[in-house]
């Protein structure tokens, strides 16, 4: 079986009709089963799922659309060429380059961890300005991305920062399909930011306030 052609056909069935969240979940699980045992890689901030089959890769892109529910794109390409271009983009990025210019800013492995250069990529954060540039978009995009994943793939994504100097101890931000939860090792209280309200909240200002710093 030509799995690339079969995956393309399964996406094509949904073209020209409104795609619900349930339709999307069924499609993702269907393609993942087709390409099994290859482990999927979920990437963002522009939501996509990649299956690296070896010399070839299959990638499903998903974009929310007010008319069609979700727009779907399927790419099949040479793994070495695309990963090489991505690695060059990271290696030679400008210090203040917008994170949206990268094909991915984060990756999640819901069914296991594949081996690849993705695990070697990282970004350093020196101050709240760079945090706002690189980490805030990641935190803001994760809840919606987790929502797009099939329920059986979902698990919280946690980030922790040491803020002992400000008296808060370890501060953790946990992302789920419902939104973000900010908690501290010092107090029992939590700050919950629902998915629908994320666009109204400056997450950098919240965390920098806890850290006794300034987001600017």
C-alpha positions in Angstrom: 0.0 0.0 0.0 1.2 3.5 -0.8 0.5 5.1 2.6 1.1 8.6 1.4 -1.6 8.3 -1.3 -3.9 6.6 1.2 -3.4 9.4 3.8 -4.1 12.0 1.1 -7.3 10.2 0.1 -8.5 10.1 3.7 -8.0 13.9 4.1 -9.7 14.5 0.7 -12.9 12.8 1.9 -13.4 15.8 4.3 -12.7 18.5 1.8 -15.6 20.7 0.8 -17.6 20.1 4.0 -17.6 21.5 7.4 -15.1 19.6 9.7 -16.1 19.3 13.3 -13.6 18.8 16.2 -14.9 15.2 16.4 -14.2 14.7 12.6 -10.7 16.0 13.1 -10.0 13.7 16.0 -11.2 10.7 14.0 -9.1 11.7 11.0 -6.0 12.1 13.2 -6.4 8.7 14.8 -7.2 7.2 11.4 -4.0 8.5 9.8 -1.9 7.6 12.9 -3.2 4.0 12.7 -2.4 3.9 9.0 1.2 5.1 9.6 1.7 3.0 12.8 4.1 2.2 14.4 5.6 5.6 13.4 5.3 7.9 16.4 3.5 11.2 15.7 5.0 14.6 16.6 2.6 17.4 17.4 4.0 20.8 16.7 3.1 24.5 17.0 2.3 27.4 17.2 0.8 26.6 13.7 -0.7 23.2 14.7 0.6 20.3 12.7 1.2 16.6 13.3 4.2 15.0 11.6 5.0 11.3 11.1 8.6 10.7 10.1 8.5 7.5 8.1 12.2 7.4 7.3 13.4 9.1 4.2 9.8 10.4 3.7 7.5 12.3 6.1 3.8 12.9 6.3 2.5 16.1 7.9 -1.1 17.1 8.7 -1.7 20.8 9.1 -4.9 22.1 10.9 -6.2 25.7 10.9 -9.4 26.9 12.6 -11.9 28.4 10.1 -15.1 30.2 11.0 -16.9 28.8 7.9 -15.4 25.3 7.5 -14.7 24.4 11.1 -11.1 23.4 10.4 -9.1 23.6 7.2 -6.8 20.6 6.5 -3.6 20.3 4.6 -1.5 17.2 4.0 2.1 17.4 3.0 4.3 14.4 2.0 8.0 15.3 1.5 11.6 14.3 1.7 12.6 14.2 5.4 16.2 15.2 5.0 15.4 18.3 2.9 12.7 19.7 5.2 14.5 18.9 8.4 17.7 20.4 7.0 15.9 23.7 6.1 14.3 23.8 9.6 17.7 23.3 11.3 19.3 26.0 9.3 16.4 28.4 10.2 17.0 27.7 13.9 20.8 27.8 13.7 20.9 31.2 11.8 17.8 32.9 13.3 18.1 36.6 14.1 18.1 37.3 17.9 14.8 39.2 17.7 13.2 37.1 15.0 9.5 36.4 15.5 8.8 32.9 16.7 6.0 32.6 14.2 8.6 32.5 11.4 9.6 29.0 12.5 7.7 26.0 11.3 7.5 25.0 14.9 8.3 26.5 18.3 7.4 23.5 20.4 6.8 19.8 20.0 4.8 17.2 21.9 5.2 13.4 21.7 1.9 12.0 22.8 2.7 8.3 22.0 6.4 8.1 22.7 9.6 10.0 21.8 11.0 9.6 18.3 14.7 10.3 17.8 15.6 13.2 15.7 17.3 16.6 15.6 14.2 18.2 17.1 15.4 17.0 20.5 18.6 19.0 20.1 16.9 22.3 19.4 16.5 24.8 22.2 16.1 28.5 22.9 17.6 30.4 25.8 15.7 33.1 27.7 17.8 35.8 29.2 15.2 38.3 30.4 11.5 39.0 30.4 11.7 40.6 27.0 13.0 37.4 25.4 10.5 35.4 27.5 7.7 37.5 26.0 9.1 36.9 22.5 9.6 33.1 22.7 7.9 31.5 25.7 4.7 33.5 25.9 3.5 32.5 22.4 4.2 28.9 23.3 2.1 29.1 26.5 -0.7 30.9 24.8 -0.9 28.4 21.9 -0.6 25.2 23.8 -4.2 24.9 25.3 -5.8 25.2 21.8 -3.3 22.7 20.4 -4.0 20.2 23.1 -7.7 20.6 22.4 -7.1 19.7 18.8 -5.4 16.5 19.8 -7.6 13.4 20.3 -8.6 13.0 23.9 -6.5 9.8 24.3 -3.4 11.7 23.3 -3.9 14.6 25.8 -1.8 15.1 28.9 -0.9 18.3 30.7 2.3 20.2 29.5 4.1 21.7 32.5 6.7 24.4 32.7 8.5 25.3 36.0 10.6 28.3 37.0 12.7 28.8 40.2 11.5 32.1 41.7 12.8 31.6 45.2 14.5 35.1 45.1 11.0 36.6 45.1 9.6 34.3 47.8 7.4 32.2 45.5 9.7 29.2 45.3 9.0 27.0 42.2 6.3 28.4 40.0 4.6 26.0 37.6 2.5 26.7 34.5 0.4 23.8 33.4 -1.3 23.8 30.0 -4.4 21.6 29.3 -7.2 21.8 26.7 -9.1 24.0 29.3 -6.4 26.7 29.6 -3.5 27.5 31.8 -3.0 27.0 35.5 -0.4 28.9 37.5 0.6 27.5 40.9 3.4 28.1 43.4 5.2 25.7 45.8 4.7 28.3 48.5 0.9 28.8 48.5 -2.1 26.6 47.9 -3.8 29.1 45.7 -3.9 28.7 41.9 -4.5 31.1 39.1 -6.6 29.6 36.3 -6.8 31.2 32.9 -9.5 29.6 30.7 -8.8 28.9 27.1 -11.3 31.5 26.0 -9.7 34.3 28.1 -6.1 33.7 27.1 -6.1 36.5 24.5 -7.0 38.9 27.3 -4.2 38.0 29.6 -0.5 39.0 29.4 1.1 35.8 30.7 4.5 37.5 30.7 3.2 40.3 33.0 1.7 37.7 35.3 4.9 35.7 35.7 7.2 38.6 35.8 5.0 40.1 38.6 5.4 37.0 40.6 9.2 37.1 40.0 9.4 40.6 41.1 10.5 41.8 37.7 9.1 43.8 34.8 7.9 42.5 31.5 9.4 45.5 29.7 
